[in-house]
Amino acid sequence: MSYDKRYLLRFFGATAAGLLVIFGAGFYAEPLSGDLTRVGGWTEREFGWTEPLPEMPIDGNFPDMKAAGILVLGDSFSLANIWQTMVGRERGLNVASHNYEQFVCIEQWLEMLESNGVLAGRTVIVESLERFFPSRFGNIGTCRKSKSRDKSVVKPFEAFTHGEIPTSRRTGGEIPTDVVYLLKVLKNAVLEALLGSDATIHGVAVNAPLTSRDLFSNRRSDRILYYYEDDAEGSWSDEQIGKAVYSISAIQRRIEAAEGRFIFVLVPNKSSVYARFIVGRPDADRYTTVIRRLGDAGVATVDMLAPFRGHAEKEVDFYLPDDTHVSTKGYRVLGEVISGEMKKMAAR
């Protein structure tokens, strides 16, 4: 056999072996479906939920905000339109939702609503995840980009009903073959073996031990994944919280001045909801402080932490074990609490 043939055989043999290893590792890891498994380098085999979840109806995002009874500004907890569907059906109103990423800054969203005269008689709901509270609302008048604010109508986003939000059973994409992801999986496996089962493994997705195995349905239900920025709340200052509370109070005053009604919804972090079960979790509860400060400032808000904790302790997979988001069980409670608050406001 010539040298060239031997070289080609070795080359293709090594390539085939490498591909076999990659596909084998991806097959073992299972197709990705959660954001924390994806960014953190953890496998769906260990952290993908296994019990069926209740299905919930999802309506399309109402496209005409001028004909909507409820206007929403939200983040990823609003993109699937799940809780809005529930609230809209409960209240018999159309819901038009926008996302923060559609605007240069929150001020642009406010000016759009004011300049188009859509606030009178509407309920305006601002939803935000807890970890973004000071950064998102610290100074709502400062735009992220140096350009003039555009007051033209920005259409409500087109809701995707087939994305990360599960309806019944977990569905992932293709077998992961991303070498970077698979190397992260290998690194994490080595770290876990070296540090032991009681250790907290830090990274973009923190992997921490739990005192209960009954909270999630995944294989490694003795551990929890949560986003690393949750741990930064311990460094929030009173001044940071105060600025954000002032900004939200200013939003409410502007909406009420235009004869609209306002509700602020702060969605708790996953680690806040399960805090008492996380081994070694420091006492850095800022959610309760924020809600109290908002109430003292007269802001119409709802406390989601208590109902979330109550349900999460009794319902498996209230939050998804592989994701930062709640499951359909969590969206149901989110919709129930918001709808209940709207009912109270209407009765006043």
Secondary structure, DSSP 8 states (H G I E B T S, - for coil): --HHHHHHHHHHHHHHHHHHHHHHHHHHH-----HHHHHHT--HHHHS--S-----------S-GGG-SEEEEE-TTTTT-HHHHHHHHHHT--EEEEEGGGSSSHHHHHHHHHHTT--TT-EEEEEEEGGGHHHHHTTTTS-SSSS----S--------SSSS--SSS----S----HHHHHHHHHHHHHHHHH-TT--B-SSEEEEEBS-SSS--STTTTEEEEEGGGGGGGG--HHHHHHHHHHHHHHHHHHHHTT-EEEEEEE--HHHHTGGGBTT------HHHHHHHHHHTT--EE--HHHHHHHHTTSTTSB-TTSSSB-HHHHHHHHHHHHHHHHHHHH-
